[in-house]
Amino acid sequence: MAAGLLGIEELPREEIQKILDRARDFQHAAPKLDIARGKMVVNLFFESSTRTRTSFEIAAKRLGADTVSISASGSSVSKGESLVDTLNTLGAMRPSAIVMRHAASGAPHFLARHLPTPIINAGDGTHEHPTQALLDARTILDRTKSLEGLRVAIIGDIAHSRVARSNMYLLSKFDAHVVLCGPPALLPKQLAELCPNVTLTFDMREAIEGADVIMMLRVQLERQNEIPFPANEYFQFYGLRSEHVERAKPDVLVMHPGPINRGRELSSDVADSQRSVILNQVENGVAVRMAVLEKVLNES
């Protein structure tokens, strides 16, 4: 299997720390570098994306690499070509790395076993979103000394969230206490068995009590087979409001991977408050993905 980044679960803590440290360097780097000159990065997105796709493009260009972006609707997949044939075609063009997002869990892992080109997972189904967890950790560390001992409440559609899984894996490796919270239908009990220091609750107030970080999640309506909560009902029980934030630590950080659904997942006054670091997450996405691309391209 070619070097790449497929998930957080199998990534050692030491490697995660190196990426986070290197991302900190890139936060203050010159806007244009020559680190990846002569390299070609293909962004292959089979699902819609704004933040992830754009930040990978910017990250590659800031490193000095060339980029090609392909969406499913603009590829031969829309003409009936199989995923393997599409990737083999791209591999024959000898890119230095492929950044891939796909609706099927495990798709990047499957292709990484068959292609010599390094693959970076930009989100696979409900499985993982490794660079989101890395940028979330970088955002937290910009404001705290360590991840160890933090109480992090992850709230919302846990069942369908690759963001929740990657963050759970990463935070557990750094001995943080993760509290997963959501409606019973969207909070699988088996998740507590995947990592140490993970607890589950259906009570949002219990999850937030004493939290250092509140990480809200998007309701993944496109993945749900269950009858969805009406927006106002969901917001009543699992939408983050000012009275909830007051139950957390005074310096609590409010996070959201985006896109935000105001009035469903959190109120506008919380999203726009001084405790919100949502835009900082977007900004750190570029630095973290620069660090990931540099690592992968150097190993390829």
MIDOSE-1310 file (N, C-alpha, C; in nm, 2 decimals, decimal comma, always signed):
residues 300
maag	+0,08/-0,12/+0,00/+0,00/+0,00/+0,00/+0,09/+0,12/+0,00; +0,06/+0,22/-0,09/+0,14/+0,34/-0,10/+0,11/+0,43/+0,02; +0,21/+0,51/+0,06/+0,19/+0,60/+0,17/+0,08/+0,69/+0,14; +0,00/+0,73/+0,25/-0,11/+0,82/+0,23/-0,16/+0,85/+0,37
llgi	-0,29/+0,90/+0,38/-0,35/+0,92/+0,50/-0,50/+0,87/+0,49; -0,53/+0,76/+0,55/-0,66/+0,70/+0,53/-0,75/+0,72/+0,65; -0,69/+0,74/+0,77/-0,77/+0,76/+0,89/-0,69/+0,79/+1,01; -0,76/+0,83/+1,11/-0,69/+0,86/+1,24/-0,68/+0,73/+1,32
eelp	-0,77/+0,64/+1,31/-0,77/+0,52/+1,39/-0,64/+0,45/+1,39; -0,57/+0,43/+1,28/-0,45/+0,36/+1,27/-0,32/+0,44/+1,28; -0,34/+0,58/+1,30/-0,23/+0,67/+1,30/-0,17/+0,68/+1,44; -0,05/+0,65/+1,46/+0,01/+0,66/+1,60/+0,00/+0,81/+1,65
reei	+0,00/+0,82/+1,78/-0,01/+0,95/+1,84/+0,11/+1,03/+1,80; +0,23/+0,97/+1,79/+0,35/+1,05/+1,76/+0,34/+1,11/+1,62; +0,28/+1,04/+1,52/+0,26/+1,09/+1,39/+0,16/+1,20/+1,39; +0,06/+1,19/+1,47/-0,04/+1,30/+1,48/+0,02/+1,42/+1,53
qkil	+0,10/+1,41/+1,63/+0,17/+1,52/+1,69/+0,26/+1,59/+1,60; +0,33/+1,51/+1,51/+0,42/+1,57/+1,41/+0,34/+1,66/+1,31; +0,23/+1,60/+1,27/+0,14/+1,68/+1,18/+0,09/+1,81/+1,24; +0,05/+1,80/+1,37/-0,01/+1,92/+1,43/+0,10/+2,02/+1,45
drar	+0,22/+1,98/+1,49/+0,34/+2,07/+1,50/+0,37/+2,14/+1,37; +0,38/+2,06/+1,27/+0,41/+2,11/+1,13/+0,30/+2,21/+1,09; +0,18/+2,18/+1,12/+0,07/+2,27/+1,08/+0,08/+2,41/+1,15; +0,13/+2,40/+1,27/+0,16/+2,53/+1,35/+0,26/+2,61/+1,27
dfqh	+0,36/+2,55/+1,22/+0,46/+2,62/+1,14/+0,40/+2,68/+1,01; +0,31/+2,61/+0,95/+0,25/+2,66/+0,83/+0,15/+2,77/+0,85; +0,10/+2,78/+0,98/+0,01/+2,89/+1,01/+0,08/+3,03/+0,99; +0,21/+3,03/+1,00/+0,28/+3,16/+0,99/+0,38/+3,16/+0,87
aapk	+0,36/+3,06/+0,77/+0,45/+3,05/+0,66/+0,41/+3,15/+0,55; +0,51/+3,17/+0,46/+0,49/+3,26/+0,35/+0,37/+3,20/+0,26; +0,30/+3,29/+0,19/+0,18/+3,24/+0,12/+0,22/+3,15/+0,00; +0,34/+3,15/-0,04/+0,38/+3,06/-0,16/+0,52/+3,00/-0,13
ldia	+0,52/+2,87/-0,13/+0,64/+2,79/-0,10/+0,68/+2,71/-0,22; +0,80/+2,65/-0,22/+0,85/+2,56/-0,32/+0,86/+2,42/-0,28; +0,80/+2,38/-0,17/+0,82/+2,25/-0,11/+0,78/+2,14/-0,20; +0,67/+2,16/-0,27/+0,61/+2,06/-0,36/+0,62/+2,09/-0,50
rgkm	+0,72/+2,17/-0,54/+0,73/+2,21/-0,68/+0,75/+2,08/-0,77; +0,68/+2,07/-0,88/+0,69/+1,95/-0,96/+0,60/+1,84/-0,93; +0,52/+1,85/-0,82/+0,43/+1,75/-0,78/+0,29/+1,78/-0,83; +0,21/+1,68/-0,85/+0,07/+1,69/-0,90/-0,02/+1,63/-0,80
vvnl	-0,12/+1,71/-0,76/-0,22/+1,66/-0,66/-0,36/+1,66/-0,73; -0,42/+1,54/-0,74/-0,56/+1,53/-0,79/-0,66/+1,53/-0,68; -0,75/+1,62/-0,68/-0,87/+1,62/-0,59/-0,99/+1,56/-0,66; -1,02/+1,44/-0,61/-1,13/+1,36/-0,67/-1,25/+1,35/-0,57
ffes	-1,35/+1,43/-0,59/-1,46/+1,44/-0,50/-1,59/+1,39/-0,56; -1,64/+1,28/-0,50/-1,76/+1,21/-0,54/-1,88/+1,26/-0,46; -1,86/+1,35/-0,36/-1,96/+1,42/-0,29/-1,94/+1,57/-0,29; -2,04/+1,64/-0,27/-2,03/+1,79/-0,27/-1,94/+1,83/-0,15
strt	-1,86/+1,93/-0,17/-1,77/+1,99/-0,07/-1,73/+2,13/-0,11; -1,73/+2,22/-0,01/-1,68/+2,35/-0,03/-1,55/+2,37/+0,05; -1,56/+2,35/+0,18/-1,45/+2,38/+0,27/-1,33/+2,28/+0,25; -1,36/+2,15/+0,25/-1,25/+2,06/+0,24/-1,18/+2,06/+0,10
rtsf	-1,26/+2,06/-0,01/-1,20/+2,07/-0,14/-1,12/+2,19/-0,16; -1,18/+2,31/-0,13/-1,11/+2,43/-0,15/-0,98/+2,44/-0,07; -0,99/+2,40/+0,06/-0,87/+2,41/+0,14/-0,76/+2,32/+0,09; -0,79/+2,20/+0,04/-0,69/+2,11/-0,01/-0,63/+2,18/-0,14
eiaa	-0,71/+2,24/-0,22/-0,66/+2,31/-0,34/-0,56/+2,42/-0,30; -0,60/+2,50/-0,20/-0,52/+2,61/-0,16/-0,39/+2,56/-0,09; -0,40/+2,45/-0,01/-0,29/+2,40/+0,06/-0,18/+2,35/-0,04; -0,23/+2,27/-0,15/-0,14/+2,22/-0,25/-0,07/+2,34/-0,32
krlg	-0,15/+2,44/-0,36/-0,09/+2,55/-0,43/+0,01/+2,63/-0,35; -0,02/+2,64/-0,22/+0,07/+2,72/-0,13/+0,21/+2,64/-0,11; +0,20/+2,51/-0,13/+0,32/+2,43/-0,12/+0,40/+2,43/-0,25; +0,34/+2,48/-0,36/+0,40/+2,49/-0,49/+0,36/+2,38/-0,58
adtv	+0,27/+2,29/-0,54/+0,22/+2,18/-0,63/+0,12/+2,23/-0,73; +0,11/+2,15/-0,84/+0,00/+2,17/-0,93/-0,12/+2,09/-0,89; -0,24/+2,14/-0,92/-0,36/+2,07/-0,88/-0,46/+2,05/-0,99; -0,53/+1,94/-0,99/-0,64/+1,91/-1,08/-0,76/+1,87/-1,00
sisa	-0,87/+1,93/-1,01/-0,99/+1,90/-0,93/-1,10/+1,84/-1,02; -1,15/+1,72/-0,98/-1,25/+1,65/-1,05/-1,37/+1,61/-0,96; -1,49/+1,64/-1,01/-1,61/+1,60/-0,94/-1,67/+1,48/-1,01; -1,75/+1,41/-0,94/-1,82/+1,29/-1,00/-1,90/+1,32/-1,12
sgss	-1,97/+1,44/-1,11/-2,05/+1,47/-1,23/-1,97/+1,51/-1,35; -1,85/+1,55/-1,33/-1,76/+1,59/-1,44/-1,67/+1,48/-1,48; -1,68/+1,36/-1,42/-1,59/+1,25/-1,46/-1,66/+1,14/-1,53; -1,59/+1,04/-1,58/-1,65/+0,93/-1,65/-1,74/+0,84/-1,57
vskg	-1,73/+0,86/-1,43/-1,82/+0,79/-1,35/-1,97/+0,81/-1,39; -1,99/+0,94/-1,43/-2,13/+0,97/-1,47/-2,17/+0,90/-1,60; -2,07/+0,85/-1,67/-2,10/+0,77/-1,79/-2,10/+0,62/-1,77; -2,09/+0,58/-1,64/-2,10/+0,44/-1,61/-1,97/+0,37/-1,58
eslv	-1,86/+0,45/-1,59/-1,73/+0,39/-1,56/-1,72/+0,35/-1,41; -1,65/+0,24/-1,38/-1,64/+0,20/-1,24/-1,54/+0,28/-1,17; -1,55/+0,28/-1,03/-1,46/+0,36/-0,95/-1,31/+0,31/-0,97; -1,29/+0,18/-0,98/-1,16/+0,13/-1,00/-1,10/+0,17/-1,13
dtln	-1,18/+0,17/-1,24/-1,13/+0,21/-1,37/-1,10/+0,36/-1,37; -1,18/+0,44/-1,30/-1,15/+0,58/-1,30/-1,02/+0,61/-1,23; -1,00/+0,54/-1,11/-0,88/+0,56/-1,04/-0,76/+0,50/-1,11; -0,77/+0,39/-1,18/-0,66/+0,34/-1,26/-0,62/+0,43/-1,37
tlga	-0,72/+0,49/-1,43/-0,70/+0,59/-1,54/-0,62/+0,71/-1,48; -0,66/+0,76/-1,37/-0,59/+0,87/-1,30/-0,45/+0,83/-1,26; -0,44/+0,71/-1,21/-0,31/+0,66/-1,17/-0,21/+0,65/-1,28; -0,26/+0,61/-1,40/-0,18/+0,60/-1,52/-0,12/+0,74/-1,56
mrps	-0,18/+0,85/-1,52/-0,13/+0,98/-1,55/-0,03/+1,02/-1,45; +0,00/+0,93/-1,35/+0,11/+0,95/-1,25/+0,10/+1,08/-1,17; -0,01/+1,10/-1,10/-0,01/+1,21/-1,00/+0,07/+1,17/-0,88; +0,11/+1,27/-0,81/+0,19/+1,25/-0,69/+0,10/+1,20/-0,57
aivm	-0,02/+1,24/-0,57/-0,12/+1,20/-0,46/-0,26/+1,23/-0,51; -0,35/+1,15/-0,46/-0,50/+1,17/-0,49/-0,57/+1,20/-0,36; -0,64/+1,31/-0,35/-0,72/+1,34/-0,24/-0,86/+1,30/-0,28; -0,93/+1,21/-0,20/-1,05/+1,15/-0,24/-1,16/+1,16/-0,13
rhaa	-1,28/+1,20/-0,18/-1,40/+1,19/-0,09/-1,50/+1,11/-0,16; -1,56/+1,02/-0,08/-1,66/+0,92/-0,14/-1,76/+0,89/-0,04; -1,89/+0,86/-0,09/-2,00/+0,83/-0,01/-1,99/+0,69/+0,06; -1,91/+0,60/+0,00/-1,90/+0,47/+0,05/-1,79/+0,46/+0,16
sgap	-1,82/+0,41/+0,28/-1,73/+0,39/+0,38/-1,62/+0,29/+0,34; -1,50/+0,32/+0,35/-1,39/+0,23/+0,31/-1,34/+0,24/+0,17; -1,40/+0,32/+0,09/-1,36/+0,34/-0,05/-1,22/+0,38/-0,07; -1,16/+0,47/+0,01/-1,02/+0,51/-0,01/-0,93/+0,39/+0,03
hfla	-0,97/+0,31/+0,13/-0,89/+0,20/+0,18/-0,88/+0,09/+0,07; -1,00/+0,07/+0,01/-1,00/-0,03/-0,10/-0,91/+0,01/-0,22; -0,92/+0,13/-0,26/-0,84/+0,18/-0,37/-0,69/+0,19/-0,34; -0,66/+0,22/-0,21/-0,52/+0,23/-0,17/-0,45/+0,09/-0,18
rhlp	-0,53/-0,02/-0,17/-0,47/-0,15/-0,18/-0,44/-0,19/-0,33; -0,50/-0,11/-0,42/-0,49/-0,15/-0,56/-0,41/-0,05/-0,65; -0,38/+0,07/-0,59/-0,31/+0,17/-0,67/-0,18/+0,21/-0,60; -0,07/+0,24/-0,68/+0,05/+0,28/-0,62/+0,05/+0,42/-0,58
tpii	-0,05/+0,50/-0,62/-0,05/+0,64/-0,59/-0,10/+0,66/-0,44; -0,04/+0,74/-0,36/-0,08/+0,77/-0,23/-0,22/+0,84/-0,23; -0,31/+0,79/-0,14/-0,44/+0,84/-0,13/-0,47/+0,91/+0,01; -0,52/+1,03/+0,00/-0,56/+1,10/+0,13/-0,71/+1,10/+0,14
nagd	-0,76/+1,05/+0,25/-0,90/+1,04/+0,27/-0,96/+1,17/+0,31; -1,04/+1,23/+0,22/-1,11/+1,36/+0,25/-1,25/+1,33/+0,30; -1,28/+1,21/+0,35/-1,41/+1,18/+0,40/-1,47/+1,06/+0,33; -1,49/+0,95/+0,40/-1,55/+0,83/+0,33/-1,68/+0,79/+0,41
gthe	-1,79/+0,81/+0,35/-1,92/+0,77/+0,40/-1,94/+0,82/+0,55; -1,97/+0,72/+0,63/-1,99/+0,75/+0,78/-1,87/+0,71/+0,86; -1,76/+0,68/+0,79/-1,64/+0,62/+0,85/-1,55/+0,72/+0,92; -1,47/+0,79/+0,83/-1,37/+0,88/+0,89/-1,35/+1,01/+0,80
hptq	-1,30/+1,11/+0,87/-1,26/+1,24/+0,80/-1,14/+1,29/+0,88; -1,02/+1,23/+0,85/-0,91/+1,25/+0,93/-0,85/+1,39/+0,93; -0,86/+1,46/+0,82/-0,80/+1,60/+0,83/-0,89/+1,69/+0,90; -1,02/+1,66/+0,91/-1,11/+1,75/+1,00/-1,07/+1,73/+1,14
alld	-1,05/+1,61/+1,19/-1,01/+1,59/+1,33/-0,87/+1,66/+1,35; -0,78/+1,65/+1,26/-0,65/+1,72/+1,28/-0,67/+1,87/+1,29; -0,75/+1,93/+1,20/-0,76/+2,07/+1,21/-0,84/+2,11/+1,34; -0,93/+2,03/+1,38/-1,00/+2,05/+1,51/-0,90/+2,05/+1,62
arti	-0,82/+1,95/+1,62/-0,71/+1,95/+1,73/-0,62/+2,07/+1,73; -0,58/+2,11/+1,61/-0,49/+2,22/+1,59/-0,57/+2,35/+1,64; -0,69/+2,36/+1,62/-0,77/+2,48/+1,66/-0,78/+2,48/+1,82; -0,80/+2,36/+1,88/-0,81/+2,35/+2,02/-0,67/+2,39/+2,08
ldrt	-0,56/+2,34/+2,02/-0,43/+2,36/+2,08/-0,38/+2,50/+2,06; -0,44/+2,58/+1,97/-0,41/+2,72/+1,96/-0,45/+2,80/+2,08; -0,54/+2,74/+2,16/-0,60/+2,81/+2,28/-0,58/+2,73/+2,41; -0,52/+2,61/+2,40/-0,50/+2,54/+2,53/-0,36/+2,48/+2,51
ksle	-0,30/+2,44/+2,63/-0,16/+2,39/+2,63/-0,16/+2,24/+2,58; -0,27/+2,17/+2,61/-0,27/+2,03/+2,58/-0,41/+1,97/+2,56; -0,42/+1,86/+2,49/-0,55/+1,80/+2,47/-0,58/+1,70/+2,59; -0,48/+1,67/+2,66/-0,49/+1,57/+2,77/-0,58/+1,63/+2,88
glrv	-0,67/+1,55/+2,93/-0,76/+1,58/+3,03/-0,88/+1,67/+3,00; -0,89/+1,71/+2,87/-1,00/+1,80/+2,83/-1,13/+1,72/+2,83; -1,24/+1,79/+2,86/-1,37/+1,73/+2,84/-1,43/+1,78/+2,71; -1,45/+1,70/+2,62/-1,50/+1,74/+2,49/-1,64/+1,68/+2,46
aiig	-1,74/+1,76/+2,45/-1,87/+1,71/+2,42/-1,90/+1,72/+2,27; -1,93/+1,61/+2,21/-1,96/+1,60/+2,06/-2,11/+1,57/+2,05; -2,18/+1,66/+1,99/-2,33/+1,66/+2,00/-2,40/+1,67/+1,87; -2,49/+1,58/+1,85/-2,57/+1,58/+1,73/-2,59/+1,44/+1,66
diah	-2,58/+1,44/+1,53/-2,60/+1,32/+1,46/-2,47/+1,23/+1,46; -2,45/+1,17/+1,57/-2,33/+1,09/+1,59/-2,33/+0,97/+1,49; -2,44/+0,91/+1,47/-2,44/+0,78/+1,39/-2,39/+0,80/+1,25; -2,42/+0,91/+1,19/-2,38/+0,93/+1,05/-2,25/+1,02/+1,03
srva	-2,19/+1,05/+1,14/-2,08/+1,15/+1,14/-1,94/+1,09/+1,14; -1,87/+1,10/+1,02/-1,73/+1,07/+1,01/-1,65/+1,16/+1,09; -1,69/+1,29/+1,11/-1,62/+1,38/+1,19/-1,62/+1,34/+1,34; -1,73/+1,29/+1,39/-1,73/+1,24/+1,53/-1,64/+1,13/+1,55
rsnm	-1,63/+1,03/+1,45/-1,54/+0,92/+1,47/-1,40/+0,95/+1,47; -1,36/+1,04/+1,37/-1,22/+1,07/+1,37/-1,18/+1,16/+1,49; -1,26/+1,24/+1,53/-1,23/+1,32/+1,65/-1,22/+1,23/+1,78; -1,31/+1,13/+1,78/-1,31/+1,04/+1,90/-1,18/+0,96/+1,90
ylls	-1,14/+0,91/+1,79/-1,01/+0,84/+1,78/-0,89/+0,93/+1,82; -0,89/+1,05/+1,77/-0,78/+1,14/+1,79/-0,77/+1,18/+1,94; -0,88/+1,23/+1,99/-0,89/+1,28/+2,13/-0,86/+1,17/+2,23; -0,90/+1,05/+2,20/-0,88/+0,94/+2,29/-0,73/+0,90/+2,30
kfda	-0,66/+0,92/+2,18/-0,52/+0,89/+2,18/-0,44/+0,99/+2,27; -0,50/+1,11/+2,29/-0,44/+1,21/+2,38/-0,50/+1,22/+2,51; -0,57/+1,12/+2,55/-0,63/+1,11/+2,69/-0,73/+1,22/+2,72; -0,80/+1,26/+2,62/-0,91/+1,35/+2,65/-1,03/+1,27/+2,68
hvvl	-1,13/+1,33/+2,75/-1,26/+1,26/+2,79/-1,36/+1,31/+2,68; -1,41/+1,22/+2,60/-1,51/+1,25/+2,50/-1,65/+1,21/+2,54; -1,74/+1,30/+2,54/-1,88/+1,27/+2,57/-1,96/+1,28/+2,44; -2,02/+1,17/+2,39/-2,10/+1,17/+2,27/-2,25/+1,19/+2,31
cgpp	-2,32/+1,28/+2,25/-2,45/+1,31/+2,29/-2,54/+1,33/+2,16; -2,66/+1,27/+2,16/-2,75/+1,29/+2,05/-2,88/+1,21/+2,08; -2,98/+1,22/+1,99/-3,10/+1,14/+2,01/-3,07/+1,00/+2,01; -3,15/+0,92/+2,08/-3,12/+0,77/+2,09/-3,11/+0,70/+1,95
allp	-3,18/+0,74/+1,85/-3,17/+0,68/+1,72/-3,04/+0,72/+1,65; -2,98/+0,83/+1,69/-2,86/+0,87/+1,63/-2,73/+0,86/+1,71; -2,74/+0,77/+1,81/-2,63/+0,75/+1,91/-2,61/+0,60/+1,93; -2,53/+0,54/+1,84/-2,51/+0,39/+1,86/-2,43/+0,36/+1,99
kqla	-2,48/+0,26/+2,06/-2,42/+0,23/+2,19/-2,28/+0,17/+2,17; -2,25/+0,11/+2,06/-2,12/+0,04/+2,04/-2,01/+0,14/+2,02; -2,04/+0,27/+2,00/-1,93/+0,36/+1,98/-1,85/+0,38/+2,11; -1,91/+0,36/+2,22/-1,84/+0,37/+2,35/-1,73/+0,26/+2,37
elcp	-1,75/+0,15/+2,29/-1,65/+0,04/+2,30/-1,53/+0,06/+2,21; -1,53/+0,16/+2,12/-1,42/+0,17/+2,02/-1,30/+0,24/+2,08; -1,32/+0,32/+2,18/-1,21/+0,40/+2,23/-1,22/+0,41/+2,39; -1,11/+0,43/+2,45/-1,12/+0,46/+2,60/-1,16/+0,60/+2,62
nvtl	-1,21/+0,63/+2,74/-1,25/+0,76/+2,78/-1,36/+0,82/+2,70; -1,45/+0,73/+2,65/-1,57/+0,78/+2,58/-1,70/+0,74/+2,65; -1,78/+0,83/+2,68/-1,91/+0,80/+2,74/-2,02/+0,86/+2,65; -2,14/+0,80/+2,67/-2,26/+0,84/+2,59/-2,37/+0,89/+2,68
tfdm	-2,44/+0,99/+2,63/-2,56/+1,04/+2,70/-2,66/+1,10/+2,60; -2,79/+1,09/+2,63/-2,89/+1,15/+2,55/-2,93/+1,29/+2,60; -2,87/+1,33/+2,71/-2,90/+1,45/+2,78/-2,80/+1,56/+2,74; -2,84/+1,66/+2,67/-2,74/+1,76/+2,62/-2,68/+1,84/+2,74
reai	-2,76/+1,87/+2,84/-2,71/+1,95/+2,95/-2,61/+1,87/+3,03; -2,63/+1,74/+3,04/-2,53/+1,65/+3,11/-2,40/+1,65/+3,03; -2,41/+1,64/+2,90/-2,29/+1,64/+2,81/-2,21/+1,77/+2,82; -2,27/+1,88/+2,83/-2,21/+2,01/+2,83/-2,15/+2,05/+2,96
egad	-2,21/+1,99/+3,07/-2,17/+2,03/+3,20/-2,01/+2,02/+3,22; -1,95/+2,14/+3,25/-1,80/+2,14/+3,27/-1,72/+2,11/+3,15; -1,78/+2,13/+3,03/-1,70/+2,10/+2,90/-1,60/+2,20/+2,87; -1,48/+2,16/+2,82/-1,38/+2,25/+2,77/-1,41/+2,29/+2,63
vimm	-1,47/+2,19/+2,56/-1,50/+2,21/+2,41/-1,63/+2,15/+2,38; -1,71/+2,23/+2,31/-1,84/+2,18/+2,26/-1,83/+2,17/+2,11; -1,84/+2,05/+2,06/-1,83/+2,03/+1,91/-1,97/+1,99/+1,86; -2,04/+2,08/+1,79/-2,17/+2,05/+1,73/-2,15/+1,98/+1,60
lrvq	-2,24/+1,90/+1,56/-2,24/+1,83/+1,43/-2,35/+1,87/+1,34; -2,33/+1,86/+1,21/-2,44/+1,88/+1,11/-2,53/+1,76/+1,11; -2,66/+1,78/+1,11/-2,75/+1,67/+1,09/-2,75/+1,62/+0,95; -2,71/+1,50/+0,93/-2,68/+1,44/+0,80/-2,81/+1,38/+0,74
lerq	-2,89/+1,47/+0,70/-3,02/+1,43/+0,64/-3,01/+1,34/+0,52; -2,90/+1,36/+0,44/-2,88/+1,29/+0,32/-2,84/+1,14/+0,35; -2,80/+1,11/+0,47/-2,76/+0,98/+0,50/-2,86/+0,90/+0,59; -2,96/+0,97/+0,64/-3,05/+0,91/+0,74/-3,16/+0,83/+0,67
neip	-3,18/+0,71/+0,73/-3,29/+0,63/+0,69/-3,41/+0,65/+0,78; -3,38/+0,71/+0,90/-3,48/+0,73/+1,00/-3,57/+0,85/+0,96; -3,69/+0,86/+1,01/-3,77/+0,98/+0,99/-3,70/+1,09/+1,07; -3,66/+1,20/+1,00/-3,59/+1,31/+1,07/-3,67/+1,38/+1,17
fpan	-3,60/+1,44/+1,27/-3,67/+1,53/+1,36/-3,71/+1,65/+1,28; -3,83/+1,71/+1,31/-3,86/+1,84/+1,26/-3,75/+1,94/+1,31; -3,71/+2,04/+1,23/-3,60/+2,13/+1,27/-3,63/+2,19/+1,40; -3,75/+2,24/+1,43/-3,77/+2,31/+1,56/-3,77/+2,21/+1,67
eyfq	-3,81/+2,09/+1,65/-3,81/+1,99/+1,76/-3,66/+1,95/+1,79; -3,59/+1,93/+1,69/-3,44/+1,89/+1,71/-3,37/+2,01/+1,78; -3,40/+2,13/+1,74/-3,33/+2,24/+1,80/-3,37/+2,26/+1,95; -3,49/+2,22/+1,98/-3,54/+2,23/+2,12/-3,46/+2,14/+2,21
fygl	-3,42/+2,02/+2,16/-3,36/+1,92/+2,25/-3,21/+1,91/+2,23; -3,16/+1,94/+2,10/-3,02/+1,92/+2,07/-2,96/+2,04/+2,00; -3,02/+2,15/+2,00/-2,96/+2,27/+1,94/-2,89/+2,35/+2,05; -2,77/+2,40/+2,02/-2,69/+2,47/+2,12/-2,73/+2,62/+2,13
rseh	-2,77/+2,66/+2,26/-2,81/+2,79/+2,28/-2,73/+2,85/+2,40; -2,75/+2,98/+2,42/-2,66/+3,05/+2,52/-2,67/+2,99/+2,66; -2,80/+2,94/+2,70/-2,81/+2,89/+2,83/-2,74/+2,76/+2,85; -2,71/+2,69/+2,74/-2,63/+2,56/+2,74/-2,48/+2,60/+2,76
vera	-2,44/+2,70/+2,69/-2,30/+2,73/+2,70/-2,26/+2,78/+2,84; -2,35/+2,83/+2,91/-2,32/+2,88/+3,05/-2,30/+2,76/+3,14; -2,34/+2,64/+3,10/-2,31/+2,52/+3,19/-2,17/+2,47/+3,17; -2,10/+2,51/+3,06/-1,97/+2,47/+3,03/-1,86/+2,55/+3,11
kpdv	-1,73/+2,52/+3,08/-1,63/+2,60/+3,14/-1,64/+2,75/+3,09; -1,60/+2,85/+3,17/-1,61/+2,99/+3,12/-1,54/+3,01/+2,99; -1,43/+2,94/+2,97/-1,35/+2,96/+2,84/-1,38/+2,85/+2,74; -1,50/+2,80/+2,74/-1,53/+2,69/+2,65/-1,52/+2,73/+2,51
lvmh	-1,48/+2,64/+2,42/-1,47/+2,66/+2,28/-1,59/+2,60/+2,21; -1,65/+2,67/+2,12/-1,77/+2,61/+2,04/-1,72/+2,59/+1,90; -1,74/+2,46/+1,86/-1,69/+2,42/+1,72/-1,80/+2,36/+1,64; -1,78/+2,36/+1,51/-1,87/+2,30/+1,42/-1,80/+2,28/+1,28
pgpi	-1,80/+2,16/+1,23/-1,73/+2,14/+1,10/-1,79/+2,20/+0,98; -1,91/+2,25/+0,99/-1,98/+2,32/+0,88/-2,03/+2,22/+0,77; -2,12/+2,26/+0,69/-2,19/+2,39/+0,69/-2,29/+2,39/+0,81; -2,30/+2,51/+0,87/-2,39/+2,53/+0,98/-2,54/+2,54/+0,94
nrgr	-2,62/+2,47/+1,01/-2,77/+2,49/+0,99/-2,82/+2,57/+1,11; -2,82/+2,70/+1,10/-2,86/+2,79/+1,21/-3,01/+2,76/+1,24; -3,04/+2,76/+1,37/-3,18/+2,73/+1,41/-3,21/+2,58/+1,42; -3,12/+2,50/+1,38/-3,14/+2,35/+1,39/-3,03/+2,30/+1,49
elss	-2,90/+2,33/+1,46/-2,79/+2,28/+1,53/-2,74/+2,37/+1,64; -2,75/+2,50/+1,61/-2,71/+2,60/+1,71/-2,77/+2,73/+1,67; -2,78/+2,82/+1,77/-2,84/+2,95/+1,75/-2,74/+3,05/+1,69; -2,78/+3,15/+1,63/-2,69/+3,25/+1,56/-2,61/+3,32/+1,67
dvad	-2,67/+3,35/+1,78/-2,59/+3,42/+1,88/-2,47/+3,34/+1,94; -2,49/+3,21/+1,94/-2,38/+3,12/+1,98/-2,28/+3,11/+1,87; -2,32/+3,09/+1,75/-2,24/+3,07/+1,63/-2,15/+3,20/+1,61; -2,20/+3,31/+1,64/-2,13/+3,44/+1,62/-2,06/+3,49/+1,75
sqrs	-2,06/+3,42/+1,85/-2,01/+3,47/+1,98/-1,86/+3,46/+1,99; -1,80/+3,52/+2,09/-1,66/+3,51/+2,11/-1,61/+3,37/+2,14; -1,70/+3,29/+2,19/-1,66/+3,15/+2,22/-1,65/+3,06/+2,10; -1,71/+3,11/+1,99/-1,71/+3,03/+1,87/-1,57/+3,04/+1,80
viln	-1,52/+2,92/+1,76/-1,39/+2,92/+1,68/-1,42/+2,85/+1,54; -1,54/+2,86/+1,50/-1,58/+2,79/+1,37/-1,50/+2,85/+1,25; -1,48/+2,97/+1,24/-1,40/+3,03/+1,13/-1,26/+3,00/+1,15; -1,21/+2,99/+1,27/-1,07/+2,95/+1,30/-1,05/+2,80/+1,25
qven	-1,15/+2,72/+1,26/-1,14/+2,58/+1,21/-1,12/+2,59/+1,06; -1,19/+2,67/+0,99/-1,18/+2,68/+0,84/-1,04/+2,73/+0,81; -0,99/+2,83/+0,88/-0,86/+2,88/+0,85/-0,75/+2,78/+0,87; -0,76/+2,70/+0,98/-0,66/+2,60/+1,01/-0,67/+2,48/+0,92
gvav	-0,78/+2,47/+0,85/-0,78/+2,36/+0,75/-0,67/+2,37/+0,65; -0,64/+2,49/+0,60/-0,53/+2,50/+0,50/-0,40/+2,46/+0,56; -0,36/+2,51/+0,68/-0,23/+2,48/+0,74/-0,22/+2,33/+0,77; -0,33/+2,27/+0,82/-0,32/+2,12/+0,85/-0,31/+2,04/+0,72
rmav	-0,38/+2,08/+0,62/-0,37/+2,00/+0,49/-0,24/+2,03/+0,42; -0,18/+2,14/+0,44/-0,04/+2,16/+0,39/+0,05/+2,06/+0,46; +0,04/+2,05/+0,59/+0,12/+1,95/+0,67/+0,10/+1,81/+0,62; -0,03/+1,77/+0,60/-0,06/+1,64/+0,55/+0,00/+1,61/+0,41
lekv	-0,02/+1,71/+0,32/+0,03/+1,69/+0,19/+0,18/+1,68/+0,18; +0,24/+1,77/+0,26/+0,39/+1,76/+0,27/+0,44/+1,63/+0,31; +0,38/+1,57/+0,42/+0,41/+1,44/+0,47/+0,39/+1,33/+0,36; +0,28/+1,33/+0,30/+0,24/+1,23/+0,20/+0,33/+1,24/+0,08
lnes	+0,35/+1,36/+0,03/+0,44/+1,38/-0,09/+0,58/+1,35/-0,07; +0,63/+1,37/+0,05/+0,77/+1,34/+0,08/+0,79/+1,19/+0,10; +0,68/+1,11/+0,13/+0,69/+0,97/+0,15/+0,66/+0,89/+0,02; +0,61/+0,96/-0,08/+0,57/+0,89/-0,20/+0,69/+0,87/-0,29
